[in-house]
Every structure is written in C-alpha cells, then in structure tokens.
Amino acid sequence: MPCSSDLSDQAVREVGRAVPTGVPATAGRRRFLLGAGAAGLLALLPSDIATAVRAAAQGAAGRETPVRFSADWLVEEARRLATKPHRARIAHPPAEFADLTYDQYRDIRFRAEASIWRDENRRFRLDPMHGGSLFPTPVTVKLVEDGLARTVRYAPDMYDYGPLVTPPAEGADIPFSGFRARHPINNPDVWDEFVVFQGASYFRAVGKGHLYGLSARGLAIGTADPEGEEFPAFTAFWIERPEPEAPTLIVHALLESESCTGAYRFTIRPGDETVMDVETTLFARAAMERAGLAPLTSMFLFDASRRARIDDFRPAVHDSNGLEMWTGAGEHIWRPLANPTSLQISAFSDRSPLGFGLIQRDREFADYQDLEARYEKRPSAWIEPVGDWGAGSVILVEIPSEQEIHDNIVAFWRPAAPIPAGEAFRVTYRIRWCDRPQFPSRLARVVATRSGPNLDRTAIQFVVDYETPMEFAEDIRVEVGNSSGSVHNAGVQANPESGGARARFELTPEGADLVELRLVLKSGDKALSETWLYRWTA
C-alpha cells in the first residue's frame, strides 16, 4: 500500500503526535499532515502559473544572493550560537493564520505543481509545509547547489486555501513549519511521501509498503523529569540538490534550545527500508545530564499482554509493541511495551551498545482487525550506533494513556557522563525504518506475550510464544527470574500451530506492587532465545 499522504488519510493522520506533549491532544493532531499534503487531489495549474510558483518557491526571482554553505560552516554556526543566550524564534504571521483550528489547517493543501525539483530529472521532490496552528516555530528552508545556499520563499500560490481559510493578503509572508520529501518508493509512477520534518525536532519516515507510525527526534532533554521537558527545535534546514540519479537525499539542520545548539547531517536512502545516517555535533551551554540521544517516540495502547481495563473491539492497538536491544556484550533483549496506570521509567545499563529500537513485530491484519489504522503497516525504527558510545543506558519511558491519539512511549540513549559544556560533542548513528531489524543470529524470537489470571485466580499466568529457527528439542528448558513474589509452574512446549515454542509460568506477587521478570529458553547453559524482560505492576 502506498505511504503517500496524497493517497491515504490513514497514512498521514498520525503526524499530529509529532508535536511537543505540552500541546493538548485531539483527534485532529493525528491528521495534520493530510491538511498540508493532499496535493495529488488537486487540479493542475496552468503551466505559466506553475512556473511562476516554482520560481518563487526556489528563490529564483532575484530576491536573494546565494551564500556559501558547508557542513563545517554549520558546525561553527552552532558553536557560535551556543556562546550566546538562547533566543526563541517567534513567528509573526497574519492573525488569521496564528490561531488556525485543526479543520482550518487541514484545509490548506500544498499544490503538487509547486514541488521543488518537479520538472527536473531528480529522484526526489520537496514540499515546504505551511506554518500555523500547532506549528508556530518559523522554520527556514534553504536549497544548496554547488556549495551555494538559497532560501525557499513563501508564495501564496504554493498552496490551495480551502473554503475554511481566508487566503492571505497580497504580500503576506507566512513562515514554513518544515518540509516533506517524495520519492517513487512504492510505484515508479507515484511520488510517495517518505519522510517529513515538522514540529520541534521531530521527524518520521517510512519504507516500502509502510504507513506513518512512530517518530524520531533530534534530541530529547529532560523527558519525564519532574521539572518538565525541554523541546529543542530544528529551526533551519539546508537541503542539497541531488544529482539526477543520486539515490540519497542529504539534509542539514540547525537545532536550537535553551540548553544547547546542534548541527545535524542526515543522509537519507529510501527503499524497502528507508535508512538514515545521522551525524550530530552538539554544543551545550551548561553541562547536560538529562540529554537523550537518538530518541524515538511511539504509541502503545494495549495488546494481549494486559488489557483488563480496555474495552475495544480490536485485539491490539499500537504503533510499536516492544523495545528491542542488542547489548555491547552481545545479548539480544526483547521488552514488551506497556500502558501503565502510572508513569514508568526503566533504565537498561550498557556499554558500547550495538543497537536498540522501538519495534512493531505484529505484522498481520488479524493482529489488529482495524481497516482504517492498519497498524500492521507501521514501521519499526532501529538505531545502530556508529563508533563506541561508551557507558550509558537505554531509557524507556511509558506514560499512561486512554486513547491512541497520544504518543506515550519514548526510548533513547543517555550517556553515563554529562555532555560537557563549551566543547563539541559528536555522535553518529543510523536509523533503519523497517519491518524489523535483521541480525546474524539464530536465537528464537518472541512473537507474542499474553497474561491473565490462572484458573483459580490465585496467580497471574504468563504465556510467551516464540518463533524458533531450530527444531524443538526435548532438552529445552525455561529459565525464569523475578525481582519479588514467587514464580511457579514454569515450562516450555512445542507449538504445533505456529511451528515455534511456547513458554509459560505463573507469578504470585505476594503483596509486591512491582515485579521485574526475566525469561530465557536454554539448553544446558546455552541460551536458545533472546532475553524476554517484563515489568508487572499491580
């Protein structure tokens, strides 16, 4: 199924969640991209108007002299800005665009005829996104060619203003809020949207056949801290004009925040999985102890692991259903996500991690039975550190939520040592937007976690299903660890319906409000499965 916002409302209705959590959530938050992106449904402009629109959009009307740009210059600019007090960027659009409602914002649609590089022999097109509503921070978009940068200018004819919106007056200068990029990712004749940068430092992408789901961020600061979270923002982008057959799109970004500044370089390769190489240089104004690197943000409402308080016709609702980790010691870990009744923060200490991510393992329609949301088509996001990240922790934040319109899951890497002030802090990593990460491993993987009371309702019964690359052997045993309470009736058996294995055990909390559980399939002392971790709460 195409992932283009031009073709599917559901493919784009999630973008409202890529907004700071301080913004009230409504059903409209999850449909914002539709309002700015249904350009494929519009009639064509006359060719002369289309030409003028593109000229204005690309700054080719003689309004600006291009300036030199390089990645090194951007790093130095971030360094310079970090020596000065932070000044928040404030947009001053016409009043009627400053307070747009959800319905009004979605009534502003980008015209396909104004797409940057539309008439060029390139494999990418760009759509600048209209500012306003939940996206008040002005964002500068510049195009880079032969080392020269030119600003993309707003022009009213870039957008179709529907009946709910009064078109801007002549001469109005309305800021952009970000941009989306297109590539024929599913069909050679359809320019699908595959990545969007919009809202603070949020961005999201899809691979072939995916619909938008979870988001990434440039940086997380103070997530779930009592004193409140700080939301850095990408305030300017420099996008390199690709060569005609180039398979990559290169995007540079400036990040600004009260605590730090940053220079980012994204090398993006769309395909069956969309791969991003992210090169980051941060400059902290003061030592940062609460920074989260390579942050991911997702939604988990419920699945079969625990749904007692959920009344819903669907078997599951989530953009991701587990945190997966590959530790520096080589251990593979699967931690099913939860929608707790109170805020939960977990820290998984590690050194030199090989990878982590928020993963959507359930890939069948029957897993969700939702014809609109199609959660089985949401991508996973896998972070691969480049270089040695040293000591630190993968942090998982699980926030109580009653509706699927909220992002309530955050995962990121927190270094053990604070990010020092005044000097460049560099980190590089790769993000794979994929169905699931692939490893050179023959370990059995968890495919489902289920729980509920046992027959006499004296304990909680857990059932964990595995897909196994090996034949089920009689000497396989289940090893269960628990932080409190007691575990009994543990065992494992072949599952003839799936061809895998099923582990089971019962937990008696014995008055504990929280129990950390750990399960591994073993043969002798050899691990045959990834490590299953679970936090049970009363």
N, C-alpha and C positions, 0 to 999 in steps of 0.2 A: 504494500500500500504506500502511495506517495506520502512524504512527510511535509509537503508544501502547505503553507498556510493558505495558499490560493485555492486549494482543493478540498481541505478538510477542516471543519470547525474544531474537531477534537484535537487535531494535530497541533493547534495553536492555543487552545483555551487555557493552557496551563501557565502562560507567561506571567500572569498577574502575581504568581507566587514568587517570582524572581524579583522581589521588592523587599526592602527592609521590613522586618517583622513589626516595627513600630507602626506601620500603616494598617488601619483596620482592614480585615479580610472580608471580602464579599464574594458572591459568585462571580461578579464581574472581574475580579482580579485575575481569574483563571482564563479569561477570554480576550485579554487586551491585544494580543498580537493580531487577532482577526481584524480588529478595528484599524490597524495600520497596514495590513498586509493583503487584503483580498483584491490585489490589483489585477489578477488574472481574469476577474469577472467583469472588468470594465471594457467599454468600447474603446477602440483606438482613437487617439488624437489625430487630426490632420498632420501630415508629415512636417509641414513648416513649423507648426506649434511644437511638435515633439522635438524638433531640432533645437528650437529656442530653449525649451525646458532643459534639455540635456546640457546645453551650453552654460546656462545659468547654474545648474546643479554642479558642474565640474569647474566652476570658477573661471570659465574661458571667455567671459565677457569683458575682460580687461580691468576688472575691479581689484586685482591684487597682483603684486610682483612675487613670483615664487621665491622661496628661500631655501637655503641648503638644509638638508636633513640627513642624519645618520643615527644609528643605534647608540654610538658613543656620545653624540650630542645630547640625546635624550637622557642618558645616564647622568651626564653633567648637569642637565637642567633639573633633574630630580634632586641631585646633590645640592644645587643652589637653593632650590625652594625649601629644602629641609632646614636650611640655616635661618629661615625667616618664620615668623609666626604664621600659623595656618589661617588662610582667608577662604571661607566657604564661597563657592561660586553660586551666585543667585541670578536666576533668570528674571527678565522683566518683559514678558510677552504682553500683548494686549489683554486687558482684564478678562475678556470673554474666553480666553484660552488658558488663563491661570487656574480657573476653577471648573474645568470640564468634568461633567459626570462620566460615569462609565459608558453609558449609552452614547453620549456625545463623542467621547474619544474613539470608540469603535466605528463611529460614523465618518471618521477621517481615514481615507484609504490612499495608499501610495499608488501612483499611476505607473504601470509597468513600462510605459513608454519613456519614463524619466530614469529608468535604471541606469546606473553608471556602467559603462562598457557594453551597453546593449547592442550597439551596431559595430562593435569591434570583434575581431577574431580572438576572443578570450574564452577561457573555460569558467569564468566567474563573472557575476554581476552583483552590484551593491545597491541597496535601498536605504537611504538615510531615513531615520524614524522620527516622526513628529514629536515635539515636546508637549508637556502639559499633563494635567490630571495627576496620576501617581508618579510621574517622571518629571519633577520640577528642575533637577540639576541640568544646566546647559552643558551640552557636550559638543566639542569641536571635532569635525571630521575633515581630515586632510588626505589628499592623494599624493603619492610620491612616485615620480618618474625621473630616471637618470639622476637621482640624488637631490632633486628639487621637489619641494612640497608646496601644494596649492590648496587653499581652503575650499571646501564644498560649500556653496552658498544656498541658503534657503530661497526658494521661489514658490509662490502660491500655486503655480501650475504643476508642481510636482505632486500635488495631492488632489483628490476629489473630495470636496466637502459636501457631505450628505445633507438631507433636509433638517437634521437636528442641530446643525452647526452653521453659524453665520460666517461666511467666508471672510478672511482678513481684509482689512482695508489696503488699498494700494500703498506700497512702500513699507508694509509691516515686515518686521524682522523677527521671526519666531525661531527659537533655538531648536536644534535636534536633541533627541534623548538617547541616541545610539544608532546602530545600523544592523542590518541583516545581510547575509551573503547567500547567493544562489549558485547552484551547480546542477547539471542534469544527473543527479545521483541515482535516481530510480529508472528513468526513461530518457533516452537521448534527445527526445523532443520536448521534454518538460523541464523548466528551470525551477527545480525544487529549492526551497529554503533549507539550508543545512546547519547554519549557525547564526546566533543572534547575540549581540552585546547590548544590554539595556537594563537600567536600574542599578544604581550604586556600582559595585564591581562584579555584578552577576553576568554570567554568560552560559549558554547551553548549546548543545549540538546533537545531531542525530547521524546515524549511519544508514545504510540502505535498508528500506523497509520499516524504519523506526518512526514513531511519533514522539513529540517532545515530552519529556518527563522531568527527571531531576536536573538540577543546575550546579554549576561550579561558580566559584568566586575568586577574585584575585587575591584576597586576603581577608581573614577573619580576625577581629580584635575583641576580646572580652565576651565571647559568646557564652550566654547563660550565666554570666557573672552577676552578683547581686547589685553591683554599682552600675550595671547597664552595658549594653553592647555598643561599640563604635562601628560605623559602617563606612569604610573607605570607598571612594568612588573613582571610576575611570572618567576623567574629565576631558581627555583629548585622545584621538586616535590618528595614527598615520598609517595608511594602507598602501602597500606597494603595488604598482600596476604590474600584473604578471605578464610574462612573455606569452605569446599566442598559445603554445601547447603546454605551458607550465602546469603541473598537477598540484601545485601548492599555492596557498594564499598566505601572505606574510602581513601581519598586523602588529603595529607597535602601539603601546598605550601608556599614558601617564596616569599614575594613581596618586590621589591626594587625600590626606586625612589629618586629623588633629595630631595624631601620634607619629606619622611618618609620611614619606613620599616613596614612590616606586617607579621604575622604568621596566616595562614588560615587552617581550617579543614573542608573538605567537606564530608558529609555523604550522599551518592547518592543511591536512590532506584528507579530503572527503573520499568516501568509498564504502565498501561493505561494512567496514568500521571506519569512523572518522577519527583521525589521530591528530593530536595537538602536541607540539613540543613547546613548552613554556619556559622561557628564560627570564628570571626575575632578579632585579637589583633593588634592594630596599635601603632607605636611609631613615633611621629612627631619630626623632628629635630628643627623646629620652629613652633609656633602656626599656625595651618592651618585654614583659614577662608573660603577657596574655595573648601573644600572637598565634594564629593558627595558619599553617602553610598548606597549600593545595586543598582548600576547603570544598566540600561537597554538601549540597542541601537537597533533601528529598522529602517525600511524604509516605507515611505508613499509618494506615487507619486500623486494619485488622487482617488476620488470616486465621487458619485453623489452630494456631498455637494457643490462642486465648481470645475468645470473642464473647464472653458471657454477658458483657454489658452492651453489645452491639446488636441492634435489630435491623437487619438488612437482607434483601433477597440474594445478594451476591455471596459467593464463598470467600472472597478476599477482595480487598481494596488497598492497593499500594503502588507507588512508583518504583520502590526498591523493597526487597524483603530480607536483606541481610548485609552485614558488614563482613567483607572478606579481607583477610590479611595473609601475607607471606612474609614471615619474620626474617630478621637477619640471620637467625640460627637455622632457617630452612623449614620451620614449622608452618603448615597451612592451617588457618583458623577460619571457622565459619561461626558468626554470631548472629542468630536470627534477631530481627528488629522487633521492638515492642512499642505499643501505645500505652504508656503507663498512666496511672492516676495521679502521679506527682512527678515533677521534674527528676530525670535520672541522668547522671553523668558518669561515664565509665572511662577509665584510662588504662590502656594496654601498653605497658612499658616495652621498649625495644631498643635495639641498637642497629644502625645500618639497615633499615627495613628494605625489603625487596619489592614491596608493593602493598597497596590497600585500596579499597573502593567500596562504593555502595552498589549492590548487585541486584538485578531482577532475574531470579532463577526460574520463576514460574513462567513458561512460555507458551501455554496452550489457552485457547479461548475458554475452555471448560474450567480453568483455574479461577476465572472471574465472572463469566456469564454477563459481561457488560458490552452491549453492542455500540454504545456511544464512546465510552472512555477507552476501550481496547488496551487495557493495561499490559496485556501480553506483548505489546509492541513498544513498550517504553525501553530506552537503552539503559544499560549499566554504564558506570563510569569507573575506570580502573586507573589508579595513579601509579606510575613507575618512576621512582626517584632515579635521577642521573647523578652519579658520584656518591660519595659517602655522606649520608645525612647525620651520622654520629648518633648520640644518645637522645632519647626523647620518648614520646608516647603518641599513639593514635588515640585521639579523644573522640568519644561517641556521645552525642547529646540527644536524648529522647524526650520530647515535650508532649504533655497531654494534649489531645485534640479530639474534638467531637465531630469534625467534618473534614472531608477530603480536600476542601479548598485551601487548607493550611499546609505549609511546609513545616514539619515538626521534627525532622531528623537532620542532624548536622554531624559530619565527620571531618577531621583534619589532623595534621601532624603538628605537635607542639614540641619544639626543641627543648632539651633539658636546661640549657643555658639561655638566659635572656638574649634577645637581639641587641647588640651593643649600640650605643648612641654615637652618631657622628661619623661612622665609617660604613663603607659599602658592605651589605650582607647579601650574598648571592646564593640563589637556589635554582636548580633546574630540574624539571620533571616532564614526564609525558602523560597525557590523558588519552585513554582509549575509550571512545564512545562505542560500545559494542554490545552484543548479546551477553557474553560472559567472557572473562579473561581465560586465555589458554596457557597451560603450564606444562613443562616436561615432567609430568608426574602421573603415576598410576594409582594414586590414592582414591579410595571411594569418597564420593561427594554427597553431601546432604541434599536431598531434593524436597523434603517436607518435614516439618515439626508440628506435632499435634499434642494437645494436652486436654485433660478434663478429669473429673473425679472418678475414682475407681468404683467398682460395683457396690461396695458397702459404704462408699462416700467417707472413708476414713483417711484417704491419702489422694494425692494428685498423681495421675498416671501420665507418663510421657511416652510418646511413640515417635521415633526418628527413623525416617526412611532414607536409604542410600541408593545411589546408582553405583555399581561396582564394576571395575574393568576386569576383575578376575572371577573365576568360578568360586561359588560359595563352598568353603571348606569346613569340615566338622570341628577343626581346632580353633575357629574364630571365637573370640570371647569379647564381651563388652566390659570396658573399664570405666567406672563412673566415680567422679569426685564431687564432693559437696562441702560448702563452707559451714553449714549448720544444718540442723534437722537430721533426719536419717533416710537412707536410700535402701530399698529392698526390692526383691523380685526382679532383679536385673537379668536380662538375657538378650539373645540375638538369634534370628532365624532367617532362612532364605525366604524371599518374597516371590512366589511363582507368578504373580500377576505383573510385576514390573521387571522381573529378572534380576533384581537387586537384593538388598538385605534390609531387615527391619530390626532395630534395637528398641528395647522397651525397659522401663523401670518405674518404680513408684517412689514418690517423695512424701515424707511426713514432716512438715515444717517444725513441729514440736514448739510452737509459740514464736518462732522466728518471723520477723516481718520481711526479711530478705535472705535469699539463698542463692549463692553463686554455684552453678552446676558446670561440670566438665565431663565430656564423654568422648572415648576413642575406641574404635574397633582394633583389636590386636590379635596377633598370632605369636604366641610366646612373648618376647619383648619387642617384637617388631610392630610398628603402627601400620595398619592397613587402610586407615581412613584419615581424613582431615580431622582436626580437633573441633568438636562442637562445644560452644560456650553458650550459656543461657543464664539470665538473671530472672529468678522468680521473685515476685513481690506479692505481699498479702493484699 
